[in-house]
Amino acid sequence: MGLGNIFQKEVIWTLASLDVPGVGVEGQFRPNNLVENVSGEWAEVATLGLQQPILQFMRGSLETISFDAKVWAKHAGVFGTGAGADEIKELVDTIRNLPRVDENLGRPHVFTFTWTEDYQQDVVVRSVGGIRYDSARPEYLLGAKPASLRGVMFRIEMARYVEYAVADLVAASESLIIYAKLGDTFEVIAKRLYGDANLGEVLRRRNPGYEVTGLTEGDRLHIVPKATARREHNAKRQSLALRRGASQEELFRSTLDKRSADYRSHRLWGSV
C-alpha cells in the first residue's frame, strides 16, 4: 500500500428513497464485486436458403445491478464489548427490509443508488440474499454488554427504475392497423373501437385519401389509441368553438350527436 492510500477515504454507497425523504441506508464500505447487466431480446428466424438466421429485435430487457455489501461492528473496549461498541442489528434489519413492501405505499420503495459522483441510478431492490453472518461479538464476562452480531455480508440485487408517463406511452403506441369491413364508415369504426362515433372525424384525418371516396372493404386503416383520438377531438372542438362562438358550438355538438345516432357517416353512399 502506497503512502497516498493511507490518507484516502473509502467511497461508500447509499440508497435514498425517492418516495419518502430520509428513508434509506448508507453502507459502511465500498460495494464489492459491483456488476451491471444491460441487454436486449432478439429473435432468431431461420429462413430457407440463408446461411445465417434473420435476427429481429424484440424488446429491451431489464437492466440489473448487483453488489456485495458488508456491515461490521467497530471495536470498543475489551474484545469489542465496551459501552462504545457499535450495534449493527438496526442497520442489518434496514438492509434486509429494502425489498419488502412499505405498508403506507403498498409497494417497496424506489431508491436512488449512489456510489461516487459518476455512478448514480434510480433502482428498485429486487432481493437481499446470500446473507452471511461472519462472526458475533463475544459476551463480556462482567455482563457489561451481551453478545451481539459483529459482521454480516449481503448480496444486494437491484433493477434500474425508469418512470413512464402513461400519456406518453399511449400517444407513442399508434401502431394498430385494421382492415375495413363491408359497409364500414369512420363513425362505425370509432363506435366499435372507442364506443364513441364522434371520434370518427379523428380517424378520417389520420387516414387521408378517403375524404371523398369513402371506405371500401379491405381498406388498410391506421388506428390511434382512444386517449389520443379523444384528445385530438376535444382540441378540434375547442378550436371550432373559438371561431364560431358559443352558440355555434352548441349547434355543432347537436349536429354531431344527431349524425352519430345511427353511427353512419355524414357522407352519402356512392357520393363522389
Secondary structure as UniProt FT lines:
FT   HELIX           3..6
FT   STRAND          14..17
FT   TURN            21..22
FT   STRAND          24..26
FT   STRAND          32..37
FT   STRAND          40..45
FT   TURN            48..49
FT   STRAND          54..60
FT   STRAND          64..72
FT   HELIX           78..80
FT   TURN            83..84
FT   HELIX           89..96
FT   TURN            97..99
FT   TURN            103..106
FT   STRAND          111..114
FT   TURN            117..118
FT   STRAND          120..137
FT   TURN            141..142
FT   STRAND          148..160
FT   HELIX           166..172
FT   STRAND          176..179
FT   TURN            182..183
FT   HELIX           186..194
FT   HELIX           197..199
FT   HELIX           200..206
FT   TURN            208..209
FT   TURN            211..213
FT   TURN            217..218
FT   STRAND          220..223
FT   HELIX           226..244
FT   HELIX           246..259
FT   TURN            260..263
FT   TURN            269..270
//
